[in-house]
Amino acid sequence: MTTGTGKAQVPGSQQDGNPNAKVLESYTNGAKHVTDGASALGPIYNDGTYKYFGEAIAGTLTTAASWRVSRMRISDSYIQWVDSGNFTQVYNVEATIIALTYV
């Protein structure tokens, strides 16, 4: 979810005033992810063939190169990642997100 300021936001996170929230990262099949629920999703884009997802630490601006971007093929739920699932992408322009290289 994003706010009008373009920041990702998750209720109950440190950015939402929860002092006990922690940002922990782990790796699954080489893809880094936040494990305590203190992450946020950007808008989900759909081009008819794929759905595109952006994940970041809560409070991250959509213009920051700190997003993990993936896409899921609608027909069979096959998932592909940009940059091996690292949090290195900007997630604010649909055409740019669709044009990224997914593997």
C-alpha positions, -999 to 999 in steps of 0.1 A, spaced: 0 0 0 13 35 -7 2 68 8 -3 101 -10 33 108 -3 45 79 -24 57 60 6 50 23 13 32 19 46 23 -11 68 1 -7 100 20 -19 131 54 -12 116 81 11 131 70 37 106 35 34 120 48 41 155 53 5 167 86 6 187 87 -32 189 87 -38 152 119 -52 138 133 -53 102 148 -87 97 159 -101 64 165 -137 53 172 -155 21 151 -180 2 165 -194 -30 187 -164 -33 159 -138 -29 161 -115 1 129 -108 20 117 -91 51 105 -117 77 86 -99 104 58 -84 84 74 -49 83 73 -48 45 49 -32 21 36 -38 -13 34 -12 -40 5 -11 -65 -1 -44 -84 1 -39 -122 -16 -62 -147 -9 -63 -184 -32 -92 -191 -4 -118 -192 15 -110 -160 8 -94 -127 37 -72 -114 46 -68 -77 68 -44 -58 79 -50 -22 99 -28 1 106 -20 37 76 0 50 81 38 45 102 34 13 95 60 -13 84 45 -46 111 66 -63 139 50 -43 159 22 -58 150 0 -29 122 -22 -42 122 -59 -50 102 -65 -82 86 -97 -95 60 -108 -119 36 -137 -120 23 -152 -152 -15 -153 -148 -20 -185 -168 1 -208 -145 13 -186 -115 50 -189 -127 70 -162 -108 101 -143 -122 123 -118 -104 143 -87 -115 180 -87 -103 178 -120 -85 151 -107 -61 173 -80 -46 158 -47 -33 174 -26 -61 146 -12 -83 125 19 -85 88 10 -84 68 40 -96 62 39 -134 42 10 -148 57 10 -183 92 9 -168 83 -19 -144 69 -40 -173 100 -34 -194 125 -47 -168 144 -79 -174 128 -108 -155 145 -142 -150 
